[in-house]
Amino acid sequence: MKSLRRRHVLILLPLILFAAAPVFAQSTPSEPSTLQARIDAAALALGSNPKFKHLSPKYRQGLVEFVSGNMLFVLLHELAHALTTEMDIPILGRKEDAADSFAVTRLIGLDTAFSDRVLVEAGKGWFLAGRRDKATGDPVPYYDEHGLDQQRGYEIVCLMVGSGQEKYQHIADETKLPKARQKSCAGDYNDASKSWAMVLKPHLRTPDEPKTKIDVVYGEAKGKLDTIAQGLRSIKLLETVADRVANTYAWPAPFTIEIQSCGFPNAQWVPETHKLTLCYELAADFADLYRDYGGASTESRKRKSK
């Protein structure tokens, strides 16, 4: 499978992304609130790093939440591909759009402050990617199997507002999603949520069924990527998701979720090897995106104005 995101050659950050202490090693990784606590700790720990002391706590928090939220969204997107192949679920339409809708509807269904922030960061990521493509003169690949970056961002927003929850309305307003389109988003959300619920119902795990073994692997990372790897281990992103999907679904066979150095930003599910792979370079690319087109660029402007 091709990369989830269209990316150029990676410009690695001259930063240390995460520095969470291993004190969280004993925490239970199954609850979103616990994951949020580890993300908060990672952001707080950045303040003790000389390279981050000059940045505001708000920026450090924003950076870690942006990277973590987008990596979680990518992981859920790839898990949708795993579900459709492993459970032999038919897909009517574009499979990449279906995978996005799975990720969004699962997060909306959690209905927590943490899941809401993940949705916001994921939507923001696509809009920032579109801004970067325009700034760098990147040609638009209309032939790609994925939708255009801004289209995917708007679809996330559309599904959020289409759920009918008033708390998402401000996001639709901030992204200037037209009112006429907002009215039709309810249909999009209902179609997506009901369709996924229907096709997944036969594969939900019952309490008496054994949990499928899902191995979690943090591969070796070198150079600047090593610090990213240390941070992701502290946050326990892979364990959190593996534990939840093992509890929720009756998988037909064990599989592996791993993160490793790939040489370029990427994420993919490979049915032949029963392995879902995220790349450390993808996390670095998200941080690069945030630095140049998101909160970091705002922080830079603030420092220059002082």
Helices and strands as residue ranges (DSSP letters): G 22-26, H 32-45, G 46-48, H 57-86, H 95-110, H 113-136, H 149-162, G 166-168, H 169-174, H 179-200, G 201-203, E 214-218, H 224-235, H 237-248, E 255-260, E 267-270, E 275-279, H 280-293, H 295-305
